[in-house]
Amino acid sequence: MKRFLTGSVCTAALALTLSLPAFAGEWKNSEYGWWYDRGDGTCAPTGWHWIDGNNDGIAECYYFNEYCYCVPWSVTPDGYLLDANGAWSVNGIVQTQLVQTNQTAQTNTQTNDEENEETAEIIGEYKGSFTDSRGKSSVELSIFEEDGDLMAEFIFYDPEEEDNTKGGSYLCTVTQKTGNTYELRYERWLNQASGYSMRNWTVTLTNKRLEGNVINNKKYTIRCTKRKN
């Protein structure tokens, strides 16, 4: 039986299986037929079960009778056809679904953890300066998370004033591009300052230093240092 597993992907709705698990174990044969050892010496109970018999990440759906055996070349009590291996088949095609392996799950978890750590690392308050067509200006940057999205408040003012209430500010969306590199794209003015324009920035975080430039214009730069919490 386990020699005939297929790799086709099922696109039909499988209402009969609902949320059935995909067992990991091994096929066994006796004088009564094939049954599936779930890895602990117990058999798959009566009903439908997704099984990835060759651990290729693709499972087939098998039906087992009240004695835990497959019933090939038959029709199940709920009216579905089984092929020579006892797997659910539609028009001669064995139905399959992808199964997430432990290794894939661990990789995904590790990737998500790393992304979360990087996201948490950039969140905070920064102070520094930037340059554009008007010359050098002071900047205070507040990066925060809102409803699962990274946002930034970009506050700027004349460096000789040291008073951020006399400048302007705008809201940005923050998007992680690669590793510790992010894009800050303006969304709207919070406090529009006369003679200033909102800018889109690409920045890189290194050891609490946020540095970068205006997207598509490397002459205009920004350098900030993260404040202590």
Buried (B, 14 or more C-beta within 10 A) or exposed (E): BBEEBBEEEBEEEBEBBEEBEBBBBEBEEEEEBBBBBBEEEEBBEBBBBBBBBEEEBBBBBBBBBEEBBBBBEBEBEEEBBBBEBBBBBEEEEBBBBEBEBEEEEEEEEEEEEEEEEBBEEBBBBBBBBBBBEEEEBBBBBBBEEEEEEBBBBBBBBBEEEEEBEEBBBBBBBBEBEEEBBBBBBBEEEEEEBEEBEBBBBBBBBEEEBBBBBBBEEEEBBBBBBBEEE
